[in-house]
Amino acid sequence: MLDQVLDKWSLQVLEELCERPCRFSELRRAIPAVTGKSLTATLRRLERNGVVEREVVSSRPVAVEYRISALGKTLREPVEALLAWSTRYLDEVEAARERFEEHDAPVPDPPAGVPGPARAG
């Protein structure tokens, strides 16, 4: 369940929809890095899990508006906490990733017959 509602795009969509209902194009503008295909998949997944509701708005042309459901509203506090945490600790996470990549980068195997460096165990 968590992978269905706590991925990168879902968190950003939920953040927007917690503020107000949005049409697809409004969400695209609010989250410029998301592709149309990814946004569609995210909205469908959130709707399938009962977190987002889709409403056809009778206007000309007919439009679709997305809003957070009653169930989705229960996620507001944990989503805000996760977003605050990620904002606060992003630099530390990035630094940890860089240290990991530098320290744990795979050492290529030596050519056949050539002894390789000793690995720390």
N, CA, C and O atoms as CSV, one atom per row, in Angstrom:
chain,resi,resn,atom,element,x,y,z
A,1,MET,N,N,0.816,-1.195,0.000
A,1,MET,CA,C,0.000,0.000,0.000
A,1,MET,C,C,0.861,1.260,0.000
A,1,MET,O,O,0.565,2.214,-0.719
A,2,LEU,N,N,1.923,1.267,0.803
A,2,LEU,CA,C,2.736,2.475,0.899
A,2,LEU,C,C,3.368,2.857,-0.431
A,2,LEU,O,O,3.467,4.040,-0.759
A,3,ASP,N,N,3.796,1.858,-1.197
A,3,ASP,CA,C,4.398,2.190,-2.494
A,3,ASP,C,C,3.363,2.770,-3.455
A,3,ASP,O,O,3.732,3.387,-4.454
A,4,GLN,N,N,2.099,2.585,-3.175
A,4,GLN,CA,C,1.026,3.112,-4.027
A,4,GLN,C,C,0.745,4.590,-3.753
A,4,GLN,O,O,0.284,5.305,-4.643
A,5,VAL,N,N,1.017,5.050,-2.535
A,5,VAL,CA,C,0.655,6.429,-2.195
A,5,VAL,C,C,1.825,7.281,-1.726
A,5,VAL,O,O,1.655,8.477,-1.492
A,6,LEU,N,N,2.999,6.698,-1.586
A,6,LEU,CA,C,4.120,7.469,-1.062
A,6,LEU,C,C,5.295,7.572,-2.032
A,6,LEU,O,O,6.422,7.824,-1.607
A,7,ASP,N,N,5.051,7.382,-3.311
A,7,ASP,CA,C,6.144,7.555,-4.255
A,7,ASP,C,C,6.335,9.044,-4.560
A,7,ASP,O,O,5.565,9.889,-4.103
A,8,LYS,N,N,7.348,9.339,-5.318
A,8,LYS,CA,C,7.733,10.716,-5.607
A,8,LYS,C,C,6.571,11.564,-6.129
A,8,LYS,O,O,6.304,12.641,-5.596
A,9,TRP,N,N,5.889,11.090,-7.153
A,9,TRP,CA,C,4.834,11.902,-7.763
A,9,TRP,C,C,3.577,11.941,-6.907
A,9,TRP,O,O,2.901,12.968,-6.842
A,10,SER,N,N,3.259,10.834,-6.251
A,10,SER,CA,C,2.061,10.800,-5.414
A,10,SER,C,C,2.141,11.830,-4.301
A,10,SER,O,O,1.162,12.521,-4.021
A,11,LEU,N,N,3.289,11.937,-3.670
A,11,LEU,CA,C,3.446,12.913,-2.594
A,11,LEU,C,C,3.224,14.333,-3.103
A,11,LEU,O,O,2.579,15.145,-2.439
A,12,GLN,N,N,3.758,14.625,-4.272
A,12,GLN,CA,C,3.603,15.970,-4.808
A,12,GLN,C,C,2.163,16.244,-5.245
A,12,GLN,O,O,1.655,17.349,-5.058
A,13,VAL,N,N,1.512,15.246,-5.822
A,13,VAL,CA,C,0.104,15.386,-6.202
A,13,VAL,C,C,-0.748,15.603,-4.954
A,13,VAL,O,O,-1.598,16.493,-4.928
A,14,LEU,N,N,-0.524,14.800,-3.927
A,14,LEU,CA,C,-1.288,14.938,-2.692
A,14,LEU,C,C,-1.056,16.295,-2.046
A,14,LEU,O,O,-1.983,16.894,-1.501
A,15,GLU,N,N,0.172,16.776,-2.105
A,15,GLU,CA,C,0.465,18.097,-1.553
A,15,GLU,C,C,-0.380,19.168,-2.255
A,15,GLU,O,O,-0.933,20.053,-1.602
A,16,GLU,N,N,-0.474,19.084,-3.568
A,16,GLU,CA,C,-1.271,20.053,-4.324
A,16,GLU,C,C,-2.759,19.911,-4.025
A,16,GLU,O,O,-3.456,20.903,-3.812
A,17,LEU,N,N,-3.241,18.665,-4.012
A,17,LEU,CA,C,-4.673,18.442,-3.829
A,17,LEU,C,C,-5.128,18.710,-2.395
A,17,LEU,O,O,-6.314,18.942,-2.161
A,18,CYS,N,N,-4.214,18.682,-1.443
A,18,CYS,CA,C,-4.571,19.046,-0.068
A,18,CYS,C,C,-4.935,20.528,0.004
A,18,CYS,O,O,-5.702,20.944,0.873
A,19,GLU,N,N,-4.386,21.313,-0.904
A,19,GLU,CA,C,-4.662,22.751,-0.917
A,19,GLU,C,C,-5.997,23.066,-1.567
A,19,GLU,O,O,-6.755,23.901,-1.074
A,20,ARG,N,N,-6.286,22.386,-2.690
A,20,ARG,CA,C,-7.516,22.664,-3.438
A,20,ARG,C,C,-7.676,21.635,-4.540
A,20,ARG,O,O,-6.695,21.023,-4.962
A,21,PRO,N,N,-8.908,21.433,-5.016
A,21,PRO,CA,C,-9.095,20.564,-6.186
A,21,PRO,C,C,-8.362,21.156,-7.391
A,21,PRO,O,O,-8.228,22.374,-7.503
A,22,CYS,N,N,-7.893,20.301,-8.278
A,22,CYS,CA,C,-7.139,20.760,-9.450
A,22,CYS,C,C,-7.547,19.967,-10.683
A,22,CYS,O,O,-7.914,18.795,-10.602
A,23,ARG,N,N,-7.472,20.630,-11.805
A,23,ARG,CA,C,-7.577,19.940,-13.087
A,23,ARG,C,C,-6.202,19.393,-13.443
A,23,ARG,O,O,-5.185,19.788,-12.871
A,24,PHE,N,N,-6.200,18.484,-14.392
A,24,PHE,CA,C,-4.959,17.833,-14.813
A,24,PHE,C,C,-3.907,18.879,-15.202
A,24,PHE,O,O,-2.759,18.804,-14.764
A,25,SER,N,N,-4.301,19.839,-16.012
A,25,SER,CA,C,-3.340,20.845,-16.490
A,25,SER,C,C,-2.789,21.690,-15.341
A,25,SER,O,O,-1.635,22.115,-15.387
A,26,GLU,N,N,-3.595,21.933,-14.321
A,26,GLU,CA,C,-3.108,22.677,-13.155
A,26,GLU,C,C,-2.052,21.870,-12.408
A,26,GLU,O,O,-1.052,22.414,-11.941
A,27,LEU,N,N,-2.290,20.574,-12.304
A,27,LEU,CA,C,-1.301,19.708,-11.650
A,27,LEU,C,C,-0.007,19.669,-12.451
A,27,LEU,O,O,1.082,19.695,-11.877
A,28,ARG,N,N,-0.121,19.608,-13.768
A,28,ARG,CA,C,1.089,19.603,-14.625
A,28,ARG,C,C,1.906,20.874,-14.420
A,28,ARG,O,O,3.134,20.828,-14.344
A,29,ARG,N,N,1.212,22.010,-14.332
A,29,ARG,CA,C,1.930,23.272,-14.108
A,29,ARG,C,C,2.550,23.324,-12.713
A,29,ARG,O,O,3.648,23.850,-12.538
A,30,ALA,N,N,1.851,22.782,-11.731
A,30,ALA,CA,C,2.339,22.815,-10.356
A,30,ALA,C,C,3.514,21.861,-10.141
A,30,ALA,O,O,4.352,22.085,-9.267
A,31,ILE,N,N,3.568,20.792,-10.948
A,31,ILE,CA,C,4.636,19.786,-10.835
A,31,ILE,C,C,5.286,19.658,-12.213
A,31,ILE,O,O,5.053,18.669,-12.909
A,32,PRO,N,N,6.089,20.631,-12.617
A,32,PRO,CA,C,6.596,20.658,-13.995
A,32,PRO,C,C,7.485,19.483,-14.381
A,32,PRO,O,O,7.604,19.180,-15.568
A,33,ALA,N,N,8.109,18.816,-13.426
A,33,ALA,CA,C,9.017,17.718,-13.775
A,33,ALA,C,C,8.279,16.434,-14.139
A,33,ALA,O,O,8.875,15.540,-14.739
A,34,VAL,N,N,7.004,16.321,-13.794
A,34,VAL,CA,C,6.267,15.088,-14.064
A,34,VAL,C,C,5.808,15.078,-15.525
A,34,VAL,O,O,5.385,16.102,-16.061
A,35,THR,N,N,5.897,13.920,-16.151
A,35,THR,CA,C,5.395,13.790,-17.521
A,35,THR,C,C,3.888,13.561,-17.467
A,35,THR,O,O,3.351,13.162,-16.433
A,36,GLY,N,N,3.220,13.811,-18.566
A,36,GLY,CA,C,1.788,13.565,-18.634
A,36,GLY,C,C,1.449,12.110,-18.359
A,36,GLY,O,O,0.468,11.810,-17.678
A,37,LYS,N,N,2.258,11.216,-18.887
A,37,LYS,CA,C,2.028,9.784,-18.686
A,37,LYS,C,C,2.176,9.410,-17.215
A,37,LYS,O,O,1.358,8.662,-16.680
A,38,SER,N,N,3.207,9.923,-16.562
A,38,SER,CA,C,3.416,9.620,-15.143
A,38,SER,C,C,2.325,10.227,-14.275
A,38,SER,O,O,1.877,9.607,-13.311
A,39,LEU,N,N,1.903,11.428,-14.612
A,39,LEU,CA,C,0.837,12.061,-13.841
A,39,LEU,C,C,-0.468,11.284,-13.987
A,39,LEU,O,O,-1.181,11.074,-13.006
A,40,THR,N,N,-0.780,10.862,-15.202
A,40,THR,CA,C,-1.985,10.059,-15.430
A,40,THR,C,C,-1.937,8.776,-14.613
A,40,THR,O,O,-2.914,8.420,-13.955
A,41,ALA,N,N,-0.805,8.080,-14.653
A,41,ALA,CA,C,-0.661,6.828,-13.900
A,41,ALA,C,C,-0.779,7.078,-12.399
A,41,ALA,O,O,-1.404,6.295,-11.685
A,42,THR,N,N,-0.188,8.151,-11.928
A,42,THR,CA,C,-0.243,8.485,-10.502
A,42,THR,C,C,-1.675,8.770,-10.071
A,42,THR,O,O,-2.131,8.258,-9.049
A,43,LEU,N,N,-2.384,9.580,-10.841
A,43,LEU,CA,C,-3.769,9.916,-10.496
A,43,LEU,C,C,-4.655,8.674,-10.506
A,43,LEU,O,O,-5.497,8.501,-9.624
A,44,ARG,N,N,-4.468,7.813,-11.498
A,44,ARG,CA,C,-5.262,6.580,-11.570
A,44,ARG,C,C,-4.988,5.677,-10.364
A,44,ARG,O,O,-5.909,5.094,-9.791
A,45,ARG,N,N,-3.721,5.571,-9.991
A,45,ARG,CA,C,-3.344,4.737,-8.851
A,45,ARG,C,C,-3.930,5.304,-7.550
A,45,ARG,O,O,-4.445,4.552,-6.723
A,46,LEU,N,N,-3.852,6.616,-7.372
A,46,LEU,CA,C,-4.407,7.238,-6.168
A,46,LEU,C,C,-5.929,7.111,-6.140
A,46,LEU,O,O,-6.521,6.905,-5.081
A,47,GLU,N,N,-6.553,7.233,-7.300
A,47,GLU,CA,C,-8.010,7.064,-7.378
A,47,GLU,C,C,-8.387,5.613,-7.061
A,47,GLU,O,O,-9.337,5.361,-6.320
A,48,ARG,N,N,-7.652,4.681,-7.615
A,48,ARG,CA,C,-7.905,3.251,-7.383
A,48,ARG,C,C,-7.828,2.904,-5.906
A,48,ARG,O,O,-8.578,2.054,-5.428
A,49,ASN,N,N,-6.921,3.560,-5.177
A,49,ASN,CA,C,-6.737,3.298,-3.759
A,49,ASN,C,C,-7.649,4.153,-2.876
A,49,ASN,O,O,-7.545,4.103,-1.650
A,50,GLY,N,N,-8.531,4.926,-3.483
A,50,GLY,CA,C,-9.509,5.689,-2.723
A,50,GLY,C,C,-8.988,6.963,-2.099
A,50,GLY,O,O,-9.654,7.551,-1.246
A,51,VAL,N,N,-7.805,7.404,-2.508
A,51,VAL,CA,C,-7.168,8.576,-1.917
A,51,VAL,C,C,-7.547,9.857,-2.663
A,51,VAL,O,O,-7.581,10.942,-2.081
A,52,VAL,N,N,-7.829,9.716,-3.944
A,52,VAL,CA,C,-8.201,10.844,-4.803
A,52,VAL,C,C,-9.521,10.522,-5.481
A,52,VAL,O,O,-9.794,9.375,-5.835
A,53,GLU,N,N,-10.333,11.552,-5.654
A,53,GLU,CA,C,-11.592,11.407,-6.389
A,53,GLU,C,C,-11.502,12.202,-7.678
A,53,GLU,O,O,-10.898,13.273,-7.734
A,54,ARG,N,N,-12.110,11.658,-8.693
A,54,ARG,CA,C,-12.142,12.277,-10.024
A,54,ARG,C,C,-13.577,12.701,-10.283
A,54,ARG,O,O,-14.501,11.899,-10.147
A,55,GLU,N,N,-13.763,13.959,-10.655
A,55,GLU,CA,C,-15.106,14.468,-10.901
A,55,GLU,C,C,-15.148,15.147,-12.265
A,55,GLU,O,O,-14.311,15.992,-12.582
A,56,VAL,N,N,-16.139,14.759,-13.064
A,56,VAL,CA,C,-16.331,15.412,-14.352
A,56,VAL,C,C,-17.108,16.691,-14.084
A,56,VAL,O,O,-18.195,16.663,-13.507
A,57,VAL,N,N,-16.545,17.797,-14.507
A,57,VAL,CA,C,-17.152,19.108,-14.301
A,57,VAL,C,C,-17.922,19.460,-15.558
A,57,VAL,O,O,-17.370,19.452,-16.659
A,58,SER,N,N,-19.197,19.769,-15.392
A,58,SER,CA,C,-20.007,20.116,-16.574
A,58,SER,C,C,-19.733,21.563,-16.946
A,58,SER,O,O,-20.335,22.503,-16.426
A,59,SER,N,N,-18.821,21.689,-17.848
A,59,SER,CA,C,-18.464,22.995,-18.396
A,59,SER,C,C,-18.211,22.791,-19.876
A,59,SER,O,O,-18.246,21.663,-20.368
A,60,ARG,N,N,-17.966,23.841,-20.560
A,60,ARG,CA,C,-17.648,23.718,-21.979
A,60,ARG,C,C,-16.236,24.195,-22.205
A,60,ARG,O,O,-15.970,25.377,-21.990
A,61,PRO,N,N,-15.336,23.374,-22.614
A,61,PRO,CA,C,-15.487,21.934,-22.795
A,61,PRO,C,C,-15.554,21.230,-21.435
A,61,PRO,O,O,-15.188,21.786,-20.400
A,62,VAL,N,N,-16.031,20.000,-21.480
A,62,VAL,CA,C,-16.121,19.201,-20.268
A,62,VAL,C,C,-14.714,19.017,-19.706
A,62,VAL,O,O,-13.767,18.760,-20.450
A,63,ALA,N,N,-14.588,19.149,-18.400
A,63,ALA,CA,C,-13.277,19.033,-17.761
A,63,ALA,C,C,-13.353,18.014,-16.631
A,63,ALA,O,O,-14.435,17.656,-16.164
A,64,VAL,N,N,-12.198,17.564,-16.211
A,64,VAL,CA,C,-12.095,16.635,-15.089
A,64,VAL,C,C,-11.316,17.341,-13.988
A,64,VAL,O,O,-10.280,17.960,-14.228
A,65,GLU,N,N,-11.838,17.232,-12.794
A,65,GLU,CA,C,-11.183,17.835,-11.645
A,65,GLU,C,C,-10.850,16.740,-10.641
A,65,GLU,O,O,-11.641,15.823,-10.418
A,66,TYR,N,N,-9.692,16.844,-10.051
A,66,TYR,CA,C,-9.250,15.878,-9.050
A,66,TYR,C,C,-9.264,16.545,-7.689
A,66,TYR,O,O,-8.874,17.703,-7.541
A,67,ARG,N,N,-9.721,15.794,-6.699
A,67,ARG,CA,C,-9.730,16.306,-5.339
A,67,ARG,C,C,-9.347,15.183,-4.398
A,67,ARG,O,O,-9.498,14.003,-4.715
A,68,ILE,N,N,-8.859,15.564,-3.261
A,68,ILE,CA,C,-8.494,14.560,-2.269
A,68,ILE,C,C,-9.779,14.037,-1.638
A,68,ILE,O,O,-10.696,14.812,-1.364
A,69,SER,N,N,-9.851,12.748,-1.408
A,69,SER,CA,C,-11.040,12.130,-0.818
A,69,SER,C,C,-10.980,12.259,0.712
A,69,SER,O,O,-9.981,12.713,1.269
A,70,ALA,N,N,-12.054,11.856,1.367
A,70,ALA,CA,C,-12.062,11.850,2.833
A,70,ALA,C,C,-10.945,10.946,3.353
A,70,ALA,O,O,-10.253,11.294,4.309
A,71,LEU,N,N,-10.774,9.787,2.721
A,71,LEU,CA,C,-9.687,8.884,3.108
A,71,LEU,C,C,-8.338,9.553,2.868
A,71,LEU,O,O,-7.441,9.472,3.707
A,72,GLY,N,N,-8.200,10.208,1.730
A,72,GLY,CA,C,-6.953,10.890,1.410
A,72,GLY,C,C,-6.614,11.990,2.404
A,72,GLY,O,O,-5.441,12.233,2.691
A,73,LYS,N,N,-7.635,12.654,2.928
A,73,LYS,CA,C,-7.392,13.718,3.905
A,73,LYS,C,C,-6.719,13.193,5.158
A,73,LYS,O,O,-6.017,13.935,5.844
A,74,THR,N,N,-6.927,11.923,5.462
A,74,THR,CA,C,-6.273,11.341,6.639
A,74,THR,C,C,-4.764,11.209,6.431
A,74,THR,O,O,-4.020,11.018,7.393
A,75,LEU,N,N,-4.312,11.310,5.185
A,75,LEU,CA,C,-2.879,11.242,4.884
A,75,LEU,C,C,-2.194,12.595,4.995
A,75,LEU,O,O,-0.966,12.667,4.935
A,76,ARG,N,N,-2.957,13.664,5.154
A,76,ARG,CA,C,-2.368,15.003,5.116
A,76,ARG,C,C,-1.236,15.175,6.132
A,76,ARG,O,O,-0.153,15.640,5.778
A,77,GLU,N,N,-1.478,14.809,7.373
A,77,GLU,CA,C,-0.457,15.001,8.409
A,77,GLU,C,C,0.805,14.183,8.130
A,77,GLU,O,O,1.904,14.735,8.181
A,78,PRO,N,N,0.682,12.871,7.834
A,78,PRO,CA,C,1.918,12.127,7.535
A,78,PRO,C,C,2.612,12.607,6.262
A,78,PRO,O,O,3.842,12.605,6.203
A,79,VAL,N,N,1.857,13.017,5.243
A,79,VAL,CA,C,2.473,13.516,4.010
A,79,VAL,C,C,3.235,14.805,4.301
A,79,VAL,O,O,4.366,14.975,3.845
A,80,GLU,N,N,2.623,15.708,5.053
A,80,GLU,CA,C,3.314,16.956,5.395
A,80,GLU,C,C,4.575,16.682,6.209
A,80,GLU,O,O,5.593,17.349,6.023
A,81,ALA,N,N,4.509,15.706,7.109
A,81,ALA,CA,C,5.689,15.349,7.900
A,81,ALA,C,C,6.799,14.801,7.003
A,81,ALA,O,O,7.964,15.157,7.178
A,82,LEU,N,N,6.451,13.939,6.044
A,82,LEU,CA,C,7.458,13.394,5.125
A,82,LEU,C,C,8.067,14.482,4.247
A,82,LEU,O,O,9.277,14.500,4.025
A,83,LEU,N,N,7.230,15.384,3.753
A,83,LEU,CA,C,7.743,16.469,2.916
A,83,LEU,C,C,8.653,17.385,3.729
A,83,LEU,O,O,9.697,17.810,3.234
A,84,ALA,N,N,8.278,17.692,4.959
A,84,ALA,CA,C,9.116,18.531,5.815
A,84,ALA,C,C,10.448,17.834,6.100
A,84,ALA,O,O,11.506,18.462,6.067
A,85,TRP,N,N,10.385,16.519,6.381
A,85,TRP,CA,C,11.608,15.767,6.646
A,85,TRP,C,C,12.525,15.787,5.426
A,85,TRP,O,O,13.727,16.027,5.544
A,86,SER,N,N,11.941,15.533,4.251
A,86,SER,CA,C,12.777,15.472,3.043
A,86,SER,C,C,13.390,16.833,2.729
A,86,SER,O,O,14.524,16.903,2.256
A,87,THR,N,N,12.667,17.897,2.981
A,87,THR,CA,C,13.217,19.238,2.766
A,87,THR,C,C,14.351,19.506,3.758
A,87,THR,O,O,15.407,20.020,3.390
A,88,ARG,N,N,14.114,19.155,5.000
A,88,ARG,CA,C,15.101,19.428,6.047
A,88,ARG,C,C,16.387,18.631,5.864
A,88,ARG,O,O,17.476,19.149,6.108
A,89,TYR,N,N,16.270,17.373,5.435
A,89,TYR,CA,C,17.427,16.482,5.399
A,89,TYR,C,C,17.934,16.158,4.001
A,89,TYR,O,O,18.791,15.288,3.849
A,90,LEU,N,N,17.434,16.828,2.989
A,90,LEU,CA,C,17.845,16.540,1.613
A,90,LEU,C,C,19.357,16.636,1.435
A,90,LEU,O,O,19.960,15.763,0.812
A,91,ASP,N,N,19.977,17.686,1.972
A,91,ASP,CA,C,21.423,17.845,1.818
A,91,ASP,C,C,22.190,16.689,2.455
A,91,ASP,O,O,23.180,16.213,1.900
A,92,GLU,N,N,21.727,16.237,3.625
A,92,GLU,CA,C,22.393,15.119,4.288
A,92,GLU,C,C,22.216,13.821,3.512
A,92,GLU,O,O,23.140,13.012,3.436
A,93,VAL,N,N,21.052,13.621,2.946
A,93,VAL,CA,C,20.806,12.421,2.145
A,93,VAL,C,C,21.690,12.443,0.904
A,93,VAL,O,O,22.293,11.429,0.554
A,94,GLU,N,N,21.771,13.587,0.240
A,94,GLU,CA,C,22.623,13.706,-0.946
A,94,GLU,C,C,24.091,13.443,-0.595
A,94,GLU,O,O,24.797,12.762,-1.340
A,95,ALA,N,N,24.547,13.981,0.538
A,95,ALA,CA,C,25.934,13.760,0.960
A,95,ALA,C,C,26.174,12.272,1.243
A,95,ALA,O,O,27.223,11.735,0.889
A,96,ALA,N,N,25.217,11.617,1.870
A,96,ALA,CA,C,25.346,10.179,2.147
A,96,ALA,C,C,25.420,9.391,0.844
A,96,ALA,O,O,26.201,8.448,0.726
A,97,ARG,N,N,24.615,9.776,-0.118
A,97,ARG,CA,C,24.652,9.088,-1.419
A,97,ARG,C,C,26.015,9.243,-2.082
A,97,ARG,O,O,26.564,8.284,-2.625
A,98,GLU,N,N,26.557,10.462,-2.035
A,98,GLU,CA,C,27.867,10.703,-2.640
A,98,GLU,C,C,28.951,9.886,-1.940
A,98,GLU,O,O,29.806,9.292,-2.597
A,99,ARG,N,N,28.913,9.857,-0.590
A,99,ARG,CA,C,29.903,9.049,0.155
A,99,ARG,C,C,29.771,7.584,-0.216
A,99,ARG,O,O,30.774,6.895,-0.402
A,100,PHE,N,N,28.553,7.108,-0.324
A,100,PHE,CA,C,28.325,5.707,-0.681
A,100,PHE,C,C,28.908,5.415,-2.054
A,100,PHE,O,O,29.616,4.425,-2.236
A,101,GLU,N,N,28.611,6.280,-3.021
A,101,GLU,CA,C,29.095,6.059,-4.385
A,101,GLU,C,C,30.619,6.087,-4.448
A,101,GLU,O,O,31.226,5.290,-5.163
A,102,GLU,N,N,31.239,7.003,-3.703
A,102,GLU,CA,C,32.704,7.084,-3.706
A,102,GLU,C,C,33.335,5.882,-3.013
A,102,GLU,O,O,34.317,5.322,-3.501
A,103,HIS,N,N,32.778,5.495,-1.893
A,103,HIS,CA,C,33.367,4.426,-1.079
A,103,HIS,C,C,33.033,3.045,-1.607
A,103,HIS,O,O,33.889,2.161,-1.625
A,104,ASP,N,N,31.817,2.857,-2.031
A,104,ASP,CA,C,31.359,1.527,-2.413
A,104,ASP,C,C,31.253,1.320,-3.915
A,104,ASP,O,O,30.578,0.398,-4.373
A,105,ALA,N,N,31.916,2.172,-4.676
A,105,ALA,CA,C,31.897,1.975,-6.122
A,105,ALA,C,C,32.565,0.648,-6.429
A,105,ALA,O,O,33.606,0.336,-5.851
A,106,PRO,N,N,31.994,-0.133,-7.320
A,106,PRO,CA,C,32.576,-1.442,-7.622
A,106,PRO,C,C,33.970,-1.308,-8.225
A,106,PRO,O,O,34.224,-0.454,-9.074
A,107,VAL,N,N,34.851,-2.167,-7.766
A,107,VAL,CA,C,36.205,-2.220,-8.309
A,107,VAL,C,C,36.168,-3.204,-9.465
A,107,VAL,O,O,35.729,-4.340,-9.286
A,108,PRO,N,N,36.619,-2.797,-10.649
A,108,PRO,CA,C,36.568,-3.723,-11.793
A,108,PRO,C,C,37.488,-4.917,-11.572
A,108,PRO,O,O,38.537,-4.805,-10.938
A,109,ASP,N,N,37.081,-6.041,-12.099
A,109,ASP,CA,C,37.914,-7.243,-12.021
A,109,ASP,C,C,39.158,-7.026,-12.873
A,109,ASP,O,O,39.086,-6.446,-13.956
A,110,PRO,N,N,40.312,-7.500,-12.369
A,110,PRO,CA,C,41.542,-7.355,-13.156
A,110,PRO,C,C,41.512,-8.314,-14.345
A,110,PRO,O,O,40.768,-9.295,-14.335
A,111,PRO,N,N,42.310,-8.035,-15.354
A,111,PRO,CA,C,42.405,-8.970,-16.477
A,111,PRO,C,C,42.875,-10.335,-15.987
A,111,PRO,O,O,43.531,-10.442,-14.951
A,112,ALA,N,N,42.541,-11.352,-16.726
A,112,ALA,CA,C,42.924,-12.722,-16.353
A,112,ALA,C,C,44.420,-12.811,-16.135
A,112,ALA,O,O,45.210,-12.318,-16.940
A,113,GLY,N,N,44.800,-13.448,-15.034
A,113,GLY,CA,C,46.217,-13.662,-14.737
A,113,GLY,C,C,46.880,-12.500,-14.000
A,113,GLY,O,O,48.033,-12.632,-13.591
A,114,VAL,N,N,46.211,-11.388,-13.818
A,114,VAL,CA,C,46.784,-10.254,-13.113
A,114,VAL,C,C,46.136,-10.181,-11.741
A,114,VAL,O,O,44.911,-10.126,-11.632
A,115,PRO,N,N,46.957,-10.181,-10.687
A,115,PRO,CA,C,46.347,-10.093,-9.349
A,115,PRO,C,C,45.686,-8.732,-9.132
A,115,PRO,O,O,46.230,-7.702,-9.530
A,116,GLY,N,N,44.543,-8.734,-8.516
A,116,GLY,CA,C,43.804,-7.500,-8.259
A,116,GLY,C,C,44.152,-6.946,-6.885
A,116,GLY,O,O,44.864,-7.586,-6.111
A,117,PRO,N,N,43.653,-5.767,-6.590
A,117,PRO,CA,C,43.913,-5.163,-5.271
A,117,PRO,C,C,43.207,-5.976,-4.184
A,117,PRO,O,O,42.168,-6.593,-4.419
A,118,ALA,N,N,43.796,-5.958,-3.006
A,118,ALA,CA,C,43.179,-6.649,-1.871
A,118,ALA,C,C,41.946,-5.870,-1.449
A,118,ALA,O,O,41.985,-4.645,-1.338
A,119,ARG,N,N,40.880,-6.563,-1.221
A,119,ARG,CA,C,39.642,-5.901,-0.795
A,119,ARG,C,C,39.539,-5.971,0.728
A,119,ARG,O,O,39.874,-6.976,1.355
A,120,ALA,N,N,39.069,-4.877,1.287
A,120,ALA,CA,C,38.824,-4.857,2.732
A,120,ALA,C,C,37.638,-5.754,3.020
A,120,ALA,O,O,36.652,-5.721,2.282
A,121,GLY,N,N,37.704,-6.534,4.046
A,121,GLY,CA,C,36.655,-7.486,4.288
A,121,GLY,C,C,35.827,-7.135,5.417
A,121,GLY,O,O,34.887,-7.860,5.742
